[in-house]
Amino acid sequence: MRPMREPVIAVVDDDTRVLESLEDLLESAGHRVHLFKSAQALLENPAFGEIDCLISDIGMPAIDGFDLERLARAARPELPSS
């Protein structure tokens, strides 16, 4: 039986303080976390292919959270949505 991989959470926000706070919170709960300062940074990163959960700010420059959800869903339809 193959060992289960620890889930990976991606957090996207243009505010460094929010990123750091969420990283501390999620890691203290035992999650692996990847931080991104923009939607573009996430979409261009190879780690995008391994994330299991996406937490995103809505109001970001260039690509906002709603557009990021649409783009992420197109590229990774298996990602959960709420």
PyMOL Python script that loads the backbone (N, CA, C, O; Angstrom):
from pymol import cmd

cmd.read_pdbstr("""\
ATOM      1  N   MET A   1       0.831  -1.169   0.000  1.00  0.00           N
ATOM      2  CA  MET A   1       0.000   0.000   0.000  1.00  0.00           C
ATOM      3  C   MET A   1       0.886   1.247   0.000  1.00  0.00           C
ATOM      4  O   MET A   1       1.824   1.346   0.792  1.00  0.00           O
ATOM      5  N   ARG A   2       0.591   2.181  -0.877  1.00  0.00           N
ATOM      6  CA  ARG A   2       1.369   3.398  -1.010  1.00  0.00           C
ATOM      7  C   ARG A   2       1.039   4.360   0.138  1.00  0.00           C
ATOM      8  O   ARG A   2      -0.136   4.543   0.456  1.00  0.00           O
ATOM      9  N   PRO A   3       2.060   4.985   0.774  1.00  0.00           N
ATOM     10  CA  PRO A   3       1.761   5.940   1.839  1.00  0.00           C
ATOM     11  C   PRO A   3       1.033   7.161   1.277  1.00  0.00           C
ATOM     12  O   PRO A   3       1.316   7.616   0.169  1.00  0.00           O
ATOM     13  N   MET A   4       0.094   7.679   2.063  1.00  0.00           N
ATOM     14  CA  MET A   4      -0.661   8.852   1.624  1.00  0.00           C
ATOM     15  C   MET A   4       0.225  10.084   1.664  1.00  0.00           C
ATOM     16  O   MET A   4       1.015  10.272   2.589  1.00  0.00           O
ATOM     17  N   ARG A   5       0.082  10.905   0.661  1.00  0.00           N
ATOM     18  CA  ARG A   5       0.804  12.164   0.572  1.00  0.00           C
ATOM     19  C   ARG A   5       0.082  13.198   1.436  1.00  0.00           C
ATOM     20  O   ARG A   5      -1.148  13.259   1.451  1.00  0.00           O
ATOM     21  N   GLU A   6       0.853  13.998   2.147  1.00  0.00           N
ATOM     22  CA  GLU A   6       0.278  15.062   2.964  1.00  0.00           C
ATOM     23  C   GLU A   6      -0.346  16.115   2.048  1.00  0.00           C
ATOM     24  O   GLU A   6       0.307  16.565   1.106  1.00  0.00           O
ATOM     25  N   PRO A   7      -1.599  16.520   2.303  1.00  0.00           N
ATOM     26  CA  PRO A   7      -2.246  17.540   1.453  1.00  0.00           C
ATOM     27  C   PRO A   7      -1.471  18.860   1.463  1.00  0.00           C
ATOM     28  O   PRO A   7      -0.835  19.217   2.454  1.00  0.00           O
ATOM     29  N   VAL A   8      -1.540  19.566   0.350  1.00  0.00           N
ATOM     30  CA  VAL A   8      -0.839  20.840   0.180  1.00  0.00           C
ATOM     31  C   VAL A   8      -1.875  21.944  -0.021  1.00  0.00           C
ATOM     32  O   VAL A   8      -2.786  21.818  -0.839  1.00  0.00           O
ATOM     33  N   ILE A   9      -1.720  23.020   0.736  1.00  0.00           N
ATOM     34  CA  ILE A   9      -2.607  24.176   0.629  1.00  0.00           C
ATOM     35  C   ILE A   9      -1.820  25.321   0.017  1.00  0.00           C
ATOM     36  O   ILE A   9      -0.725  25.643   0.477  1.00  0.00           O
ATOM     37  N   ALA A  10      -2.375  25.938  -1.023  1.00  0.00           N
ATOM     38  CA  ALA A  10      -1.782  27.134  -1.614  1.00  0.00           C
ATOM     39  C   ALA A  10      -2.562  28.343  -1.121  1.00  0.00           C
ATOM     40  O   ALA A  10      -3.793  28.352  -1.142  1.00  0.00           O
ATOM     41  N   VAL A  11      -1.836  29.362  -0.676  1.00  0.00           N
ATOM     42  CA  VAL A  11      -2.450  30.612  -0.243  1.00  0.00           C
ATOM     43  C   VAL A  11      -1.944  31.709  -1.167  1.00  0.00           C
ATOM     44  O   VAL A  11      -0.738  31.878  -1.345  1.00  0.00           O
ATOM     45  N   VAL A  12      -2.885  32.459  -1.757  1.00  0.00           N
ATOM     46  CA  VAL A  12      -2.535  33.525  -2.689  1.00  0.00           C
ATOM     47  C   VAL A  12      -3.087  34.839  -2.130  1.00  0.00           C
ATOM     48  O   VAL A  12      -4.293  34.987  -1.933  1.00  0.00           O
ATOM     49  N   ASP A  13      -2.186  35.784  -1.881  1.00  0.00           N
ATOM     50  CA  ASP A  13      -2.592  37.094  -1.369  1.00  0.00           C
ATOM     51  C   ASP A  13      -1.469  38.075  -1.645  1.00  0.00           C
ATOM     52  O   ASP A  13      -0.294  37.719  -1.558  1.00  0.00           O
ATOM     53  N   ASP A  14      -1.821  39.302  -1.975  1.00  0.00           N
ATOM     54  CA  ASP A  14      -0.799  40.307  -2.245  1.00  0.00           C
ATOM     55  C   ASP A  14      -0.329  41.010  -0.968  1.00  0.00           C
ATOM     56  O   ASP A  14       0.531  41.888  -1.033  1.00  0.00           O
ATOM     57  N   ASP A  15      -0.879  40.640   0.181  1.00  0.00           N
ATOM     58  CA  ASP A  15      -0.481  41.204   1.469  1.00  0.00           C
ATOM     59  C   ASP A  15       0.407  40.201   2.209  1.00  0.00           C
ATOM     60  O   ASP A  15      -0.055  39.136   2.620  1.00  0.00           O
ATOM     61  N   THR A  16       1.671  40.548   2.372  1.00  0.00           N
ATOM     62  CA  THR A  16       2.634  39.649   3.005  1.00  0.00           C
ATOM     63  C   THR A  16       2.220  39.263   4.414  1.00  0.00           C
ATOM     64  O   THR A  16       2.418  38.118   4.820  1.00  0.00           O
ATOM     65  N   ARG A  17       1.646  40.198   5.171  1.00  0.00           N
ATOM     66  CA  ARG A  17       1.227  39.898   6.551  1.00  0.00           C
ATOM     67  C   ARG A  17       0.134  38.837   6.578  1.00  0.00           C
ATOM     68  O   ARG A  17       0.133  37.968   7.450  1.00  0.00           O
ATOM     69  N   VAL A  18      -0.788  38.903   5.636  1.00  0.00           N
ATOM     70  CA  VAL A  18      -1.850  37.891   5.558  1.00  0.00           C
ATOM     71  C   VAL A  18      -1.246  36.536   5.211  1.00  0.00           C
ATOM     72  O   VAL A  18      -1.593  35.522   5.816  1.00  0.00           O
ATOM     73  N   LEU A  19      -0.338  36.522   4.233  1.00  0.00           N
ATOM     74  CA  LEU A  19       0.318  35.269   3.857  1.00  0.00           C
ATOM     75  C   LEU A  19       1.026  34.633   5.045  1.00  0.00           C
ATOM     76  O   LEU A  19       0.867  33.439   5.300  1.00  0.00           O
ATOM     77  N   GLU A  20       1.795  35.416   5.763  1.00  0.00           N
ATOM     78  CA  GLU A  20       2.543  34.888   6.902  1.00  0.00           C
ATOM     79  C   GLU A  20       1.616  34.402   8.017  1.00  0.00           C
ATOM     80  O   GLU A  20       1.879  33.373   8.639  1.00  0.00           O
ATOM     81  N   SER A  21       0.541  35.135   8.267  1.00  0.00           N
ATOM     82  CA  SER A  21      -0.412  34.727   9.308  1.00  0.00           C
ATOM     83  C   SER A  21      -1.091  33.414   8.952  1.00  0.00           C
ATOM     84  O   SER A  21      -1.202  32.516   9.787  1.00  0.00           O
ATOM     85  N   LEU A  22      -1.543  33.307   7.708  1.00  0.00           N
ATOM     86  CA  LEU A  22      -2.200  32.067   7.284  1.00  0.00           C
ATOM     87  C   LEU A  22      -1.219  30.905   7.252  1.00  0.00           C
ATOM     88  O   LEU A  22      -1.583  29.775   7.577  1.00  0.00           O
ATOM     89  N   GLU A  23       0.007  31.171   6.868  1.00  0.00           N
ATOM     90  CA  GLU A  23       1.022  30.117   6.881  1.00  0.00           C
ATOM     91  C   GLU A  23       1.215  29.585   8.305  1.00  0.00           C
ATOM     92  O   GLU A  23       1.223  28.374   8.526  1.00  0.00           O
ATOM     93  N   ASP A  24       1.368  30.500   9.265  1.00  0.00           N
ATOM     94  CA  ASP A  24       1.541  30.082  10.663  1.00  0.00           C
ATOM     95  C   ASP A  24       0.342  29.276  11.151  1.00  0.00           C
ATOM     96  O   ASP A  24       0.509  28.231  11.780  1.00  0.00           O
ATOM     97  N   LEU A  25      -0.852  29.752  10.867  1.00  0.00           N
ATOM     98  CA  LEU A  25      -2.068  29.070  11.308  1.00  0.00           C
ATOM     99  C   LEU A  25      -2.188  27.680  10.695  1.00  0.00           C
ATOM    100  O   LEU A  25      -2.418  26.702  11.408  1.00  0.00           O
ATOM    101  N   LEU A  26      -2.035  27.588   9.385  1.00  0.00           N
ATOM    102  CA  LEU A  26      -2.210  26.305   8.698  1.00  0.00           C
ATOM    103  C   LEU A  26      -1.107  25.313   9.047  1.00  0.00           C
ATOM    104  O   LEU A  26      -1.374  24.122   9.206  1.00  0.00           O
ATOM    105  N   GLU A  27       0.128  25.791   9.167  1.00  0.00           N
ATOM    106  CA  GLU A  27       1.213  24.885   9.553  1.00  0.00           C
ATOM    107  C   GLU A  27       1.047  24.402  10.991  1.00  0.00           C
ATOM    108  O   GLU A  27       1.397  23.263  11.301  1.00  0.00           O
ATOM    109  N   SER A  28       0.522  25.246  11.869  1.00  0.00           N
ATOM    110  CA  SER A  28       0.307  24.822  13.254  1.00  0.00           C
ATOM    111  C   SER A  28      -0.773  23.743  13.333  1.00  0.00           C
ATOM    112  O   SER A  28      -0.825  22.980  14.297  1.00  0.00           O
ATOM    113  N   ALA A  29      -1.634  23.682  12.317  1.00  0.00           N
ATOM    114  CA  ALA A  29      -2.651  22.638  12.247  1.00  0.00           C
ATOM    115  C   ALA A  29      -2.134  21.404  11.505  1.00  0.00           C
ATOM    116  O   ALA A  29      -2.879  20.444  11.308  1.00  0.00           O
ATOM    117  N   GLY A  30      -0.860  21.423  11.091  1.00  0.00           N
ATOM    118  CA  GLY A  30      -0.241  20.258  10.480  1.00  0.00           C
ATOM    119  C   GLY A  30      -0.295  20.190   8.968  1.00  0.00           C
ATOM    120  O   GLY A  30      -0.055  19.130   8.391  1.00  0.00           O
ATOM    121  N   HIS A  31      -0.609  21.308   8.309  1.00  0.00           N
ATOM    122  CA  HIS A  31      -0.707  21.314   6.841  1.00  0.00           C
ATOM    123  C   HIS A  31       0.588  21.788   6.194  1.00  0.00           C
ATOM    124  O   HIS A  31       1.346  22.566   6.774  1.00  0.00           O
ATOM    125  N   ARG A  32       0.822  21.302   4.979  1.00  0.00           N
ATOM    126  CA  ARG A  32       1.899  21.840   4.132  1.00  0.00           C
ATOM    127  C   ARG A  32       1.322  23.041   3.398  1.00  0.00           C
ATOM    128  O   ARG A  32       0.208  22.983   2.878  1.00  0.00           O
ATOM    129  N   VAL A  33       2.080  24.126   3.358  1.00  0.00           N
ATOM    130  CA  VAL A  33       1.565  25.371   2.783  1.00  0.00           C
ATOM    131  C   VAL A  33       2.562  25.936   1.784  1.00  0.00           C
ATOM    132  O   VAL A  33       3.767  25.962   2.034  1.00  0.00           O
ATOM    133  N   HIS A  34       2.036  26.392   0.638  1.00  0.00           N
ATOM    134  CA  HIS A  34       2.826  27.153  -0.333  1.00  0.00           C
ATOM    135  C   HIS A  34       2.197  28.534  -0.427  1.00  0.00           C
ATOM    136  O   HIS A  34       0.977  28.659  -0.527  1.00  0.00           O
ATOM    137  N   LEU A  35       3.028  29.573  -0.395  1.00  0.00           N
ATOM    138  CA  LEU A  35       2.552  30.951  -0.442  1.00  0.00           C
ATOM    139  C   LEU A  35       2.876  31.584  -1.789  1.00  0.00           C
ATOM    140  O   LEU A  35       3.936  31.355  -2.372  1.00  0.00           O
ATOM    141  N   PHE A  36       1.917  32.398  -2.269  1.00  0.00           N
ATOM    142  CA  PHE A  36       2.100  33.093  -3.544  1.00  0.00           C
ATOM    143  C   PHE A  36       1.577  34.511  -3.408  1.00  0.00           C
ATOM    144  O   PHE A  36       0.485  34.725  -2.881  1.00  0.00           O
ATOM    145  N   LYS A  37       2.354  35.487  -3.883  1.00  0.00           N
ATOM    146  CA  LYS A  37       1.964  36.893  -3.780  1.00  0.00           C
ATOM    147  C   LYS A  37       1.060  37.344  -4.912  1.00  0.00           C
ATOM    148  O   LYS A  37       0.578  38.477  -4.901  1.00  0.00           O
ATOM    149  N   SER A  38       0.819  36.478  -5.891  1.00  0.00           N
ATOM    150  CA  SER A  38      -0.082  36.828  -6.985  1.00  0.00           C
ATOM    151  C   SER A  38      -0.646  35.549  -7.608  1.00  0.00           C
ATOM    152  O   SER A  38      -0.084  34.463  -7.473  1.00  0.00           O
ATOM    153  N   ALA A  39      -1.764  35.720  -8.286  1.00  0.00           N
ATOM    154  CA  ALA A  39      -2.356  34.586  -8.994  1.00  0.00           C
ATOM    155  C   ALA A  39      -1.406  34.082 -10.077  1.00  0.00           C
ATOM    156  O   ALA A  39      -1.257  32.876 -10.272  1.00  0.00           O
ATOM    157  N   GLN A  40      -0.775  35.003 -10.770  1.00  0.00           N
ATOM    158  CA  GLN A  40       0.153  34.633 -11.839  1.00  0.00           C
ATOM    159  C   GLN A  40       1.302  33.793 -11.295  1.00  0.00           C
ATOM    160  O   GLN A  40       1.726  32.825 -11.927  1.00  0.00           O
ATOM    161  N   ALA A  41       1.806  34.169 -10.116  1.00  0.00           N
ATOM    162  CA  ALA A  41       2.903  33.413  -9.509  1.00  0.00           C
ATOM    163  C   ALA A  41       2.485  31.972  -9.236  1.00  0.00           C
ATOM    164  O   ALA A  41       3.273  31.051  -9.446  1.00  0.00           O
ATOM    165  N   LEU A  42       1.263  31.770  -8.775  1.00  0.00           N
ATOM    166  CA  LEU A  42       0.772  30.406  -8.555  1.00  0.00           C
ATOM    167  C   LEU A  42       0.631  29.658  -9.863  1.00  0.00           C
ATOM    168  O   LEU A  42       1.124  28.538  -9.996  1.00  0.00           O
ATOM    169  N   LEU A  43      -0.035  30.263 -10.826  1.00  0.00           N
ATOM    170  CA  LEU A  43      -0.321  29.578 -12.087  1.00  0.00           C
ATOM    171  C   LEU A  43       0.943  29.196 -12.850  1.00  0.00           C
ATOM    172  O   LEU A  43       0.942  28.210 -13.587  1.00  0.00           O
ATOM    173  N   GLU A  44       2.015  29.956 -12.687  1.00  0.00           N
ATOM    174  CA  GLU A  44       3.268  29.689 -13.395  1.00  0.00           C
ATOM    175  C   GLU A  44       4.203  28.761 -12.620  1.00  0.00           C
ATOM    176  O   GLU A  44       5.240  28.355 -13.146  1.00  0.00           O
ATOM    177  N   ASN A  45       3.854  28.423 -11.387  1.00  0.00           N
ATOM    178  CA  ASN A  45       4.723  27.623 -10.541  1.00  0.00           C
ATOM    179  C   ASN A  45       4.414  26.136 -10.706  1.00  0.00           C
ATOM    180  O   ASN A  45       3.243  25.758 -10.747  1.00  0.00           O
ATOM    181  N   PRO A  46       5.432  25.290 -10.800  1.00  0.00           N
ATOM    182  CA  PRO A  46       5.191  23.847 -10.909  1.00  0.00           C
ATOM    183  C   PRO A  46       4.402  23.280  -9.720  1.00  0.00           C
ATOM    184  O   PRO A  46       3.743  22.249  -9.849  1.00  0.00           O
ATOM    185  N   ALA A  47       4.470  23.946  -8.578  1.00  0.00           N
ATOM    186  CA  ALA A  47       3.731  23.494  -7.393  1.00  0.00           C
ATOM    187  C   ALA A  47       2.224  23.541  -7.616  1.00  0.00           C
ATOM    188  O   ALA A  47       1.481  22.876  -6.894  1.00  0.00           O
ATOM    189  N   PHE A  48       1.754  24.309  -8.596  1.00  0.00           N
ATOM    190  CA  PHE A  48       0.319  24.387  -8.886  1.00  0.00           C
ATOM    191  C   PHE A  48      -0.257  23.001  -9.167  1.00  0.00           C
ATOM    192  O   PHE A  48      -1.415  22.731  -8.850  1.00  0.00           O
ATOM    193  N   GLY A  49       0.536  22.142  -9.748  1.00  0.00           N
ATOM    194  CA  GLY A  49       0.080  20.795 -10.074  1.00  0.00           C
ATOM    195  C   GLY A  49      -0.079  19.880  -8.872  1.00  0.00           C
ATOM    196  O   GLY A  49      -0.690  18.817  -8.987  1.00  0.00           O
ATOM    197  N   GLU A  50       0.460  20.270  -7.712  1.00  0.00           N
ATOM    198  CA  GLU A  50       0.392  19.392  -6.541  1.00  0.00           C
ATOM    199  C   GLU A  50      -0.520  19.913  -5.434  1.00  0.00           C
ATOM    200  O   GLU A  50      -0.678  19.246  -4.412  1.00  0.00           O
ATOM    201  N   ILE A  51      -1.128  21.099  -5.613  1.00  0.00           N
ATOM    202  CA  ILE A  51      -1.959  21.624  -4.531  1.00  0.00           C
ATOM    203  C   ILE A  51      -3.283  20.870  -4.443  1.00  0.00           C
ATOM    204  O   ILE A  51      -3.827  20.398  -5.441  1.00  0.00           O
ATOM    205  N   ASP A  52      -3.777  20.776  -3.215  1.00  0.00           N
ATOM    206  CA  ASP A  52      -5.045  20.101  -2.952  1.00  0.00           C
ATOM    207  C   ASP A  52      -6.134  21.081  -2.536  1.00  0.00           C
ATOM    208  O   ASP A  52      -7.321  20.760  -2.600  1.00  0.00           O
ATOM    209  N   CYS A  53      -5.732  22.273  -2.110  1.00  0.00           N
ATOM    210  CA  CYS A  53      -6.668  23.284  -1.647  1.00  0.00           C
ATOM    211  C   CYS A  53      -6.100  24.652  -1.985  1.00  0.00           C
ATOM    212  O   CYS A  53      -4.899  24.883  -1.850  1.00  0.00           O
ATOM    213  N   LEU A  54      -6.962  25.555  -2.424  1.00  0.00           N
ATOM    214  CA  LEU A  54      -6.542  26.895  -2.801  1.00  0.00           C
ATOM    215  C   LEU A  54      -7.313  27.912  -1.977  1.00  0.00           C
ATOM    216  O   LEU A  54      -8.544  27.926  -1.975  1.00  0.00           O
ATOM    217  N   ILE A  55      -6.570  28.766  -1.274  1.00  0.00           N
ATOM    218  CA  ILE A  55      -7.156  29.870  -0.523  1.00  0.00           C
ATOM    219  C   ILE A  55      -6.637  31.145  -1.175  1.00  0.00           C
ATOM    220  O   ILE A  55      -5.429  31.340  -1.305  1.00  0.00           O
ATOM    221  N   SER A  56      -7.566  32.015  -1.584  1.00  0.00           N
ATOM    222  CA  SER A  56      -7.158  33.191  -2.332  1.00  0.00           C
ATOM    223  C   SER A  56      -7.879  34.448  -1.858  1.00  0.00           C
ATOM    224  O   SER A  56      -9.058  34.424  -1.506  1.00  0.00           O
ATOM    225  N   ASP A  57      -7.126  35.542  -1.862  1.00  0.00           N
ATOM    226  CA  ASP A  57      -7.703  36.863  -1.677  1.00  0.00           C
ATOM    227  C   ASP A  57      -8.593  37.137  -2.890  1.00  0.00           C
ATOM    228  O   ASP A  57      -8.306  36.665  -3.990  1.00  0.00           O
ATOM    229  N   ILE A  58      -9.648  37.880  -2.695  1.00  0.00           N
ATOM    230  CA  ILE A  58     -10.521  38.217  -3.825  1.00  0.00           C
ATOM    231  C   ILE A  58      -9.997  39.450  -4.555  1.00  0.00           C
ATOM    232  O   ILE A  58      -9.940  39.465  -5.785  1.00  0.00           O
ATOM    233  N   GLY A  59      -9.617  40.481  -3.808  1.00  0.00           N
ATOM    234  CA  GLY A  59      -9.211  41.745  -4.412  1.00  0.00           C
ATOM    235  C   GLY A  59      -7.716  41.856  -4.607  1.00  0.00           C
ATOM    236  O   GLY A  59      -7.009  42.390  -3.753  1.00  0.00           O
ATOM    237  N   MET A  60      -7.237  41.358  -5.724  1.00  0.00           N
ATOM    238  CA  MET A  60      -5.813  41.461  -6.060  1.00  0.00           C
ATOM    239  C   MET A  60      -5.689  42.141  -7.413  1.00  0.00           C
ATOM    240  O   MET A  60      -6.595  42.052  -8.242  1.00  0.00           O
ATOM    241  N   PRO A  61      -4.555  42.830  -7.643  1.00  0.00           N
ATOM    242  CA  PRO A  61      -4.345  43.445  -8.957  1.00  0.00           C
ATOM    243  C   PRO A  61      -4.125  42.387 -10.043  1.00  0.00           C
ATOM    244  O   PRO A  61      -3.783  41.242  -9.749  1.00  0.00           O
ATOM    245  N   ALA A  62      -4.322  42.776 -11.260  1.00  0.00           N
ATOM    246  CA  ALA A  62      -4.132  41.922 -12.440  1.00  0.00           C
ATOM    247  C   ALA A  62      -5.167  40.797 -12.480  1.00  0.00           C
ATOM    248  O   ALA A  62      -6.185  40.934 -13.159  1.00  0.00           O
ATOM    249  N   ILE A  63      -4.939  39.708 -11.785  1.00  0.00           N
ATOM    250  CA  ILE A  63      -5.878  38.583 -11.750  1.00  0.00           C
ATOM    251  C   ILE A  63      -6.463  38.538 -10.346  1.00  0.00           C
ATOM    252  O   ILE A  63      -5.754  38.261  -9.379  1.00  0.00           O
ATOM    253  N   ASP A  64      -7.782  38.816 -10.235  1.00  0.00           N
ATOM    254  CA  ASP A  64      -8.392  38.789  -8.907  1.00  0.00           C
ATOM    255  C   ASP A  64      -8.759  37.354  -8.518  1.00  0.00           C
ATOM    256  O   ASP A  64      -8.589  36.427  -9.311  1.00  0.00           O
ATOM    257  N   GLY A  65      -9.254  37.183  -7.314  1.00  0.00           N
ATOM    258  CA  GLY A  65      -9.569  35.850  -6.807  1.00  0.00           C
ATOM    259  C   GLY A  65     -10.616  35.114  -7.612  1.00  0.00           C
ATOM    260  O   GLY A  65     -10.544  33.893  -7.752  1.00  0.00           O
ATOM    261  N   PHE A  66     -11.600  35.844  -8.149  1.00  0.00           N
ATOM    262  CA  PHE A  66     -12.635  35.204  -8.957  1.00  0.00           C
ATOM    263  C   PHE A  66     -12.059  34.669 -10.268  1.00  0.00           C
ATOM    264  O   PHE A  66     -12.377  33.558 -10.694  1.00  0.00           O
ATOM    265  N   ASP A  67     -11.208  35.476 -10.898  1.00  0.00           N
ATOM    266  CA  ASP A  67     -10.558  35.017 -12.132  1.00  0.00           C
ATOM    267  C   ASP A  67      -9.609  33.858 -11.845  1.00  0.00           C
ATOM    268  O   ASP A  67      -9.504  32.922 -12.638  1.00  0.00           O
ATOM    269  N   LEU A  68      -8.919  33.924 -10.707  1.00  0.00           N
ATOM    270  CA  LEU A  68      -8.020  32.834 -10.343  1.00  0.00           C
ATOM    271  C   LEU A  68      -8.804  31.535 -10.177  1.00  0.00           C
ATOM    272  O   LEU A  68      -8.365  30.484 -10.643  1.00  0.00           O
ATOM    273  N   GLU A  69      -9.958  31.599  -9.519  1.00  0.00           N
ATOM    274  CA  GLU A  69     -10.768  30.386  -9.363  1.00  0.00           C
ATOM    275  C   GLU A  69     -11.154  29.812 -10.729  1.00  0.00           C
ATOM    276  O   GLU A  69     -11.076  28.603 -10.948  1.00  0.00           O
ATOM    277  N   ARG A  70     -11.568  30.687 -11.638  1.00  0.00           N
ATOM    278  CA  ARG A  70     -11.948  30.233 -12.981  1.00  0.00           C
ATOM    279  C   ARG A  70     -10.763  29.596 -13.704  1.00  0.00           C
ATOM    280  O   ARG A  70     -10.905  28.533 -14.308  1.00  0.00           O
ATOM    281  N   LEU A  71      -9.605  30.233 -13.648  1.00  0.00           N
ATOM    282  CA  LEU A  71      -8.413  29.698 -14.314  1.00  0.00           C
ATOM    283  C   LEU A  71      -7.943  28.395 -13.667  1.00  0.00           C
ATOM    284  O   LEU A  71      -7.562  27.450 -14.357  1.00  0.00           O
ATOM    285  N   ALA A  72      -7.976  28.359 -12.338  1.00  0.00           N
ATOM    286  CA  ALA A  72      -7.562  27.143 -11.632  1.00  0.00           C
ATOM    287  C   ALA A  72      -8.501  25.989 -11.960  1.00  0.00           C
ATOM    288  O   ALA A  72      -8.048  24.865 -12.175  1.00  0.00           O
ATOM    289  N   ARG A  73      -9.793  26.253 -12.001  1.00  0.00           N
ATOM    290  CA  ARG A  73     -10.782  25.217 -12.308  1.00  0.00           C
ATOM    291  C   ARG A  73     -10.581  24.689 -13.734  1.00  0.00           C
ATOM    292  O   ARG A  73     -10.724  23.491 -13.979  1.00  0.00           O
ATOM    293  N   ALA A  74     -10.249  25.582 -14.669  1.00  0.00           N
ATOM    294  CA  ALA A  74     -10.014  25.156 -16.057  1.00  0.00           C
ATOM    295  C   ALA A  74      -8.783  24.254 -16.142  1.00  0.00           C
ATOM    296  O   ALA A  74      -8.780  23.264 -16.874  1.00  0.00           O
ATOM    297  N   ALA A  75      -7.741  24.602 -15.390  1.00  0.00           N
ATOM    298  CA  ALA A  75      -6.499  23.829 -15.443  1.00  0.00           C
ATOM    299  C   ALA A  75      -6.530  22.590 -14.557  1.00  0.00           C
ATOM    300  O   ALA A  75      -5.902  21.579 -14.872  1.00  0.00           O
ATOM    301  N   ARG A  76      -7.265  22.671 -13.447  1.00  0.00           N
ATOM    302  CA  ARG A  76      -7.303  21.581 -12.465  1.00  0.00           C
ATOM    303  C   ARG A  76      -8.749  21.340 -12.016  1.00  0.00           C
ATOM    304  O   ARG A  76      -9.101  21.684 -10.888  1.00  0.00           O
ATOM    305  N   PRO A  77      -9.586  20.762 -12.869  1.00  0.00           N
ATOM    306  CA  PRO A  77     -11.008  20.598 -12.534  1.00  0.00           C
ATOM    307  C   PRO A  77     -11.270  19.756 -11.292  1.00  0.00           C
ATOM    308  O   PRO A  77     -12.362  19.817 -10.727  1.00  0.00           O
ATOM    309  N   GLU A  78     -10.292  18.977 -10.862  1.00  0.00           N
ATOM    310  CA  GLU A  78     -10.488  18.117  -9.688  1.00  0.00           C
ATOM    311  C   GLU A  78     -10.334  18.863  -8.365  1.00  0.00           C
ATOM    312  O   GLU A  78     -10.641  18.301  -7.313  1.00  0.00           O
ATOM    313  N   LEU A  79      -9.862  20.126  -8.388  1.00  0.00           N
ATOM    314  CA  LEU A  79      -9.729  20.899  -7.162  1.00  0.00           C
ATOM    315  C   LEU A  79     -11.116  21.161  -6.574  1.00  0.00           C
ATOM    316  O   LEU A  79     -12.046  21.494  -7.309  1.00  0.00           O
ATOM    317  N   PRO A  80     -11.261  21.013  -5.251  1.00  0.00           N
ATOM    318  CA  PRO A  80     -12.566  21.296  -4.633  1.00  0.00           C
ATOM    319  C   PRO A  80     -12.890  22.782  -4.737  1.00  0.00           C
ATOM    320  O   PRO A  80     -11.989  23.616  -4.828  1.00  0.00           O
ATOM    321  N   SER A  81     -14.163  23.104  -4.722  1.00  0.00           N
ATOM    322  CA  SER A  81     -14.615  24.482  -4.825  1.00  0.00           C
ATOM    323  C   SER A  81     -15.699  24.737  -3.788  1.00  0.00           C
ATOM    324  O   SER A  81     -16.454  23.840  -3.414  1.00  0.00           O
ATOM    325  N   SER A  82     -15.755  25.974  -3.338  1.00  0.00           N
ATOM    326  CA  SER A  82     -16.850  26.340  -2.435  1.00  0.00           C
ATOM    327  C   SER A  82     -17.350  27.720  -2.747  1.00  0.00           C
ATOM    328  O   SER A  82     -18.273  28.205  -2.092  1.00  0.00           O
TER     329      SER A  82
END
""", "prot")
cmd.dss("prot")
cmd.show_as("cartoon", "prot")
cmd.util.cbc("prot")
cmd.orient("prot")
